[in-house]
């Protein structure tokens, strides 16, 4: 039972932060196709995301102006726009604050077990 709960939590966190993951990977690798994103998530997290979920998020990021799609031979790949580059920089700089927040959550959790 506890492993099911952990798996659901991990999947939920991954879905909530998949946009940040995509932007960070595009910063690192330059460009990604939807197929690349599906493979990356499966390899890194052992979760197979549906193509509908991935492409829907890619289209959303493109509409927001964070990425731009370009044709590379017969497939569409996505790369960071200037706005996306700036956004991921801000997010990466906030990494320490996020880690501190997560540590505080675990402290709260530990304190709740003491009662």
PASEBA-1860 file (N, C-alpha, C; in nm, 3 decimals):
! residues 115
1> XXXXXXXX> 0.082/-0.120/0.000/0.000/0.000/0.000/0.086/0.126/0.000 ~ 0.189/0.130/0.085/0.271/0.252/0.091/0.344/0.277/-0.041 ~ 0.383/0.170/-0.111/0.450/0.191/-0.240/0.354/0.249/-0.343 ~ 0.227/0.212/-0.336/0.126/0.271/-0.425/0.111/0.420/-0.399 ~ 0.109/0.456/-0.273/0.096/0.596/-0.235/0.215/0.675/-0.284 ~ 0.334/0.620/-0.267/0.456/0.688/-0.311/0.456/0.702/-0.463 ~ 0.417/0.596/-0.534/0.411/0.602/-0.680/0.314/0.710/-0.728 ~ 0.197/0.717/-0.665/0.099/0.820/-0.703/0.154/0.959/-0.675
9> XXXXXXXX> 0.221/0.975/-0.561/0.280/1.105/-0.527/0.387/1.145/-0.628 ~ 0.473/1.049/-0.664/0.579/1.077/-0.761/0.519/1.116/-0.896 ~ 0.419/1.045/-0.940/0.355/1.074/-1.069/0.289/1.212/-1.066 ~ 0.222/1.243/-0.955/0.159/1.375/-0.940/0.263/1.487/-0.943 ~ 0.373/1.468/-0.871/0.479/1.569/-0.871/0.538/1.585/-1.011 ~ 0.558/1.474/-1.079/0.613/1.478/-1.214/0.519/1.553/-1.308 ~ 0.391/1.526/-1.300/0.295/1.596/-1.386/0.290/1.745/-1.354 ~ 0.301/1.779/-1.226/0.296/1.919/-1.186/0.421/1.997/-1.228
17> XXXXXXXX> 0.534/1.929/-1.237/0.659/1.998/-1.269/0.715/1.961/-1.406 ~ 0.635/1.893/-1.487/0.684/1.849/-1.617/0.723/1.966/-1.707 ~ 0.652/2.078/-1.697/0.688/2.194/-1.777/0.828/2.244/-1.743 ~ 0.859/2.248/-1.615/0.992/2.292/-1.572/1.097/2.192/-1.618 ~ 1.067/2.064/-1.608/1.158/1.961/-1.655/1.187/1.978/-1.804 ~ 1.082/2.002/-1.883/1.101/2.021/-2.027/1.188/2.143/-2.056 ~ 1.160/2.254/-1.990/1.238/2.375/-2.013/1.385/2.355/-1.975 ~ 1.408/2.288/-1.862/1.544/2.263/-1.817/1.619/2.173/-1.915
25> XXXXXXXX> 1.552/2.070/-1.965/1.616/1.980/-2.062/1.644/2.051/-2.194 ~ 1.554/2.139/-2.236/1.578/2.216/-2.359/1.696/2.309/-2.341 ~ 1.711/2.364/-2.221/1.826/2.450/-2.194/1.955/2.369/-2.205 ~ 1.950/2.247/-2.154/2.068/2.161/-2.154/2.099/2.105/-2.293 ~ 1.996/2.058/-2.363/2.017/1.985/-2.489/1.993/2.068/-2.614 ~ 1.929/2.183/-2.601/1.903/2.265/-2.718/1.762/2.249/-2.771 ~ 1.725/2.131/-2.813/1.590/2.110/-2.864/1.545/1.967/-2.835 ~ 1.414/1.951/-2.827/1.355/1.820/-2.800/1.228/1.805/-2.880
33> XXXXXXXX> 1.202/1.684/-2.925/1.073/1.652/-2.986/0.984/1.595/-2.876 ~ 0.856/1.582/-2.905/0.765/1.520/-2.809/0.808/1.378/-2.776 ~ 0.853/1.307/-2.878/0.902/1.169/-2.859/1.024/1.168/-2.765 ~ 1.113/1.268/-2.780/1.230/1.279/-2.692/1.186/1.298/-2.547 ~ 1.085/1.381/-2.527/1.036/1.409/-2.391/0.979/1.281/-2.328 ~ 0.900/1.207/-2.405/0.842/1.082/-2.354/0.953/0.986/-2.313 ~ 1.054/0.971/-2.399/1.166/0.882/-2.369/1.246/0.928/-2.249 ~ 1.268/1.058/-2.239/1.344/1.114/-2.127/1.275/1.086/-1.994
41> XXXXXXXX> 1.145/1.111/-1.989/1.070/1.090/-1.865/1.068/0.942/-1.828 ~ 1.051/0.857/-1.928/1.049/0.714/-1.900/1.186/0.667/-1.849 ~ 1.292/0.712/-1.913/1.426/0.671/-1.874/1.464/0.724/-1.735 ~ 1.431/0.850/-1.709/1.473/0.914/-1.586/1.387/0.876/-1.466 ~ 1.254/0.857/-1.490/1.163/0.837/-1.378/1.087/0.705/-1.383 ~ 1.101/0.629/-1.493/1.031/0.502/-1.504/0.881/0.518/-1.524 ~ 0.837/0.635/-1.570/0.695/0.663/-1.592/0.675/0.684/-1.741 ~ 0.574/0.618/-1.795/0.543/0.634/-1.936/0.427/0.732/-1.950
49> XXXXXXXX> 0.459/0.854/-1.991/0.358/0.958/-2.011/0.292/0.938/-2.146 ~ 0.165/0.969/-2.153/0.095/0.957/-2.281/0.140/1.068/-2.375 ~ 0.135/1.039/-2.503/0.173/1.141/-2.601/0.078/1.259/-2.593 ~ -0.048/1.235/-2.561/-0.145/1.344/-2.547/-0.106/1.441/-2.437 ~ -0.061/1.388/-2.325/-0.017/1.472/-2.213/0.103/1.555/-2.253 ~ 0.202/1.491/-2.315/0.326/1.560/-2.351/0.301/1.666/-2.457 ~ 0.232/1.630/-2.564/0.211/1.727/-2.672/0.119/1.840/-2.629 ~ 0.023/1.812/-2.545/-0.064/1.917/-2.494/0.018/2.020/-2.416
57> XXXXXXXX> 0.110/1.971/-2.334/0.195/2.062/-2.257/0.291/2.139/-2.348 ~ 0.347/2.071/-2.449/0.435/2.141/-2.544/0.360/2.253/-2.615 ~ 0.238/2.226/-2.659/0.159/2.328/-2.728/0.128/2.444/-2.633 ~ 0.099/2.411/-2.509/0.070/2.514/-2.410/0.193/2.604/-2.386 ~ 0.309/2.541/-2.372/0.433/2.618/-2.353/0.463/2.706/-2.474 ~ 0.428/2.655/-2.593/0.448/2.733/-2.715/0.353/2.852/-2.719 ~ 0.227/2.831/-2.682/0.130/2.941/-2.679/0.170/3.049/-2.578 ~ 0.232/3.006/-2.467/0.277/3.100/-2.365/0.404/3.174/-2.407
65> XXXXXXXX> 0.464/3.132/-2.518/0.583/3.198/-2.566/0.712/3.154/-2.498 ~ 0.707/3.041/-2.427/0.826/2.991/-2.358/0.914/2.904/-2.448 ~ 0.852/2.842/-2.547/0.927/2.760/-2.644/0.876/2.793/-2.784 ~ 0.954/2.752/-2.882/0.909/2.766/-3.021/0.934/2.635/-3.093 ~ 0.838/2.598/-3.173/0.848/2.475/-3.250/0.906/2.504/-3.388 ~ 0.998/2.420/-3.429/1.057/2.433/-3.563/1.059/2.295/-3.627 ~ 1.051/2.293/-3.759/1.055/2.165/-3.831/1.199/2.125/-3.856 ~ 1.233/2.004/-3.817/1.365/1.946/-3.838/1.342/1.821/-3.922
73> XXXXXXXX> 1.362/1.834/-4.052/1.328/1.730/-4.147/1.179/1.703/-4.136 ~ 1.139/1.583/-4.095/0.997/1.550/-4.091/0.937/1.557/-3.951 ~ 1.014/1.597/-3.853/0.957/1.604/-3.719/0.969/1.745/-3.662 ~ 0.879/1.777/-3.575/0.877/1.908/-3.510/0.954/1.897/-3.380 ~ 1.049/1.987/-3.362/1.125/1.993/-3.238/1.099/2.128/-3.174 ~ 1.122/2.133/-3.045/1.093/2.253/-2.968/1.221/2.300/-2.902 ~ 1.237/2.433/-2.900/1.354/2.492/-2.834/1.308/2.612/-2.753 ~ 1.390/2.652/-2.660/1.355/2.765/-2.575/1.347/2.894/-2.655
81> XXXXXXXX> 1.250/2.975/-2.623/1.245/3.111/-2.675/1.325/3.198/-2.578 ~ 1.339/3.324/-2.611/1.411/3.414/-2.520/1.338/3.422/-2.385 ~ 1.206/3.428/-2.391/1.127/3.432/-2.268/1.143/3.303/-2.188 ~ 1.146/3.189/-2.256/1.166/3.061/-2.190/1.303/3.053/-2.125 ~ 1.402/3.105/-2.194/1.540/3.108/-2.140/1.544/3.189/-2.010 ~ 1.481/3.304/-2.011/1.477/3.388/-1.891/1.401/3.319/-1.778 ~ 1.290/3.256/-1.812/1.208/3.187/-1.711/1.284/3.074/-1.644 ~ 1.351/2.991/-1.723/1.422/2.877/-1.663/1.541/2.925/-1.580
89> XXXXXXXX> 1.602/3.036/-1.618/1.710/3.093/-1.537/1.658/3.131/-1.398 ~ 1.543/3.198/-1.394/1.483/3.238/-1.266/1.450/3.114/-1.183 ~ 1.393/3.013/-1.247/1.355/2.891/-1.177/1.479/2.821/-1.121 ~ 1.585/2.813/-1.201/1.708/2.746/-1.156/1.771/2.821/-1.037 ~ 1.763/2.953/-1.039/1.818/3.031/-0.928/1.736/3.011/-0.801 ~ 1.607/2.981/-0.815/1.520/2.959/-0.700/1.534/2.817/-0.644 ~ 1.618/2.736/-0.705/1.634/2.596/-0.665/1.663/2.582/-0.516 ~ 1.751/2.665/-0.463/1.785/2.658/-0.321/1.665/2.685/-0.232
97> XXXXXXXX> 1.583/2.781/-0.272/1.462/2.813/-0.196/1.364/2.697/-0.197 ~ 1.351/2.631/-0.310/1.261/2.516/-0.322/1.311/2.402/-0.233 ~ 1.441/2.377/-0.236/1.496/2.270/-0.152/1.475/2.300/-0.004 ~ 1.491/2.426/0.033/1.468/2.466/0.171/1.322/2.444/0.210 ~ 1.230/2.477/0.120/1.088/2.454/0.143/1.060/2.306/0.167 ~ 1.118/2.221/0.082/1.098/2.076/0.096/1.156/2.024/0.227 ~ 1.272/2.076/0.267/1.329/2.037/0.396/1.234/2.076/0.510 ~ 1.177/2.196/0.500/1.082/2.241/0.603/0.960/2.151/0.607
105> XXXXXXXX> 0.914/2.105/0.492/0.801/2.011/0.489/0.836/1.883/0.562 ~ 0.958/1.833/0.540/0.996/1.708/0.605/1.012/1.729/0.756 ~ 1.054/1.847/0.798/1.064/1.877/0.941/0.924/1.880/1.002 ~ 0.828/1.941/0.930/0.690/1.943/0.979/0.637/1.801/0.993 ~ 0.666/1.719/0.894/0.621/1.580/0.895/0.683/1.505/1.014 ~ 0.812/1.526/1.038/0.879/1.458/1.149/0.820/1.503/1.283 ~ 0.791/1.632/1.295/0.734/1.685/1.419/0.593/1.632/1.443 ~ 0.516/1.608/1.340/0.379/1.559/1.357/0.378/1.416/1.409
113> XXX> 0.485/1.338/1.380/0.493/1.200/1.428/0.532/1.194/1.575 ~ 0.593/1.302/1.625/0.638/1.305/1.765/0.522/1.320/1.862 ~ 0.408/1.368/1.815/0.294/1.395/1.904/0.213/1.272/1.932
END
